[in-house]
Amino acid sequence: MSSKEKYLKEIFAISSEITNCGESSDLFYKRGYLYFLSDEQEKAKEDYRQAVKLGLDFTEFPYYSFSPSNEMRREFLLPEKILVFLILIIVGVALFFQISGFVLRLKGLI
């Protein structure tokens, strides 16, 4: 069984669950992710939007880019953005002290 067939089987199961149990943001998110993995981008977008409408907290789940040129890239989550920002601050402060120390040494030599 190919991976696409596996995804389609899981999509069918989740679709049945949505029909039987009612609409749930978790179910739409899961089905949208399976659509995403099976290269059905438009259906994935629709399910992701429906999940958000039903109350999905998209800050806690990975957001998958639906760009055809970048299909499997995951956007940065908030903690990753904060970590990158802190690293940039640390590097900036270190560079400032390196440059200021160099300038002070030059002034002492003049």
C-alpha positions in Angstrom: 0.0 0.0 0.0 1.5 3.4 -1.0 1.6 6.3 1.4 -1.0 8.2 -0.6 -3.4 5.2 -0.3 -2.7 5.1 3.4 -3.5 8.8 3.7 -6.7 8.4 1.7 -7.8 5.6 4.0 -7.1 7.7 7.1 -8.9 10.7 5.4 -12.0 8.5 4.8 -12.0 7.4 8.4 -11.7 10.9 9.8 -14.4 12.1 7.3 -16.7 9.4 8.7 -15.9 10.5 12.2 -16.8 14.1 11.4 -20.1 13.0 9.9 -21.0 10.7 12.9 -19.6 12.8 15.8 -20.1 16.3 14.6 -17.6 19.0 13.7 -14.5 19.2 15.7 -11.5 21.5 15.2 -9.1 18.6 16.0 -10.7 16.3 13.4 -10.6 19.0 10.7 -7.0 19.8 11.6 -6.0 16.1 11.4 -7.8 15.6 8.1 -6.3 18.8 6.7 -2.8 17.6 7.6 -3.5 14.3 5.9 -4.7 16.2 2.8 -1.5 18.3 3.0 0.7 15.1 3.1 -1.2 13.7 0.1 -0.6 16.8 -2.0 -4.2 18.0 -2.0 -3.4 21.5 -1.0 -6.8 23.2 -1.6 -8.6 20.6 0.6 -6.0 21.0 3.2 -6.5 24.8 3.3 -10.3 24.4 3.6 -10.0 22.0 6.5 -7.4 24.1 8.2 -9.6 27.2 7.9 -12.6 25.2 9.2 -10.5 24.0 12.2 -9.6 27.6 13.0 -13.3 28.7 12.7 -14.2 25.9 15.1 -11.7 27.2 17.7 -8.3 25.6 16.9 -5.6 27.5 18.7 -3.2 27.8 15.8 -0.4 29.1 18.1 -0.1 25.6 19.6 -0.1 23.6 16.3 2.3 23.8 13.5 1.1 25.8 10.5 1.9 24.1 7.2 2.6 26.4 4.3 0.4 25.7 1.3 2.8 27.2 -1.2 3.4 24.8 -4.1 7.1 25.8 -4.2 7.6 25.1 -0.5 5.0 22.4 0.3 6.8 20.6 3.1 8.2 23.7 4.9 6.8 24.4 8.4 6.5 28.0 9.5 8.4 29.0 12.7 6.4 28.6 15.9 6.4 31.5 18.4 9.0 29.8 20.8 11.3 29.3 17.8 10.9 33.0 16.9 11.7 34.1 20.4 14.8 31.8 20.5 16.1 33.3 17.3 15.5 36.8 18.5 17.4 36.1 21.8 20.3 34.6 19.9 20.5 37.7 17.7 20.5 39.9 20.8 23.3 37.9 22.3 25.4 38.0 19.1 24.7 41.8 18.9 25.9 42.4 22.4 29.0 40.3 22.0 29.9 42.2 18.8 29.3 45.5 20.5 31.8 44.6 23.3 34.3 43.3 20.9 34.2 46.5 18.8 34.2 48.8 21.8 37.2 47.0 23.3 39.0 47.3 20.0 38.3 51.0 19.8 39.4 51.6 23.4 42.7 49.8 22.7 43.2 51.9 19.6 42.6 55.1 21.6 45.1 53.9 24.2 47.8 53.5 21.5 47.3 56.9 20.0 
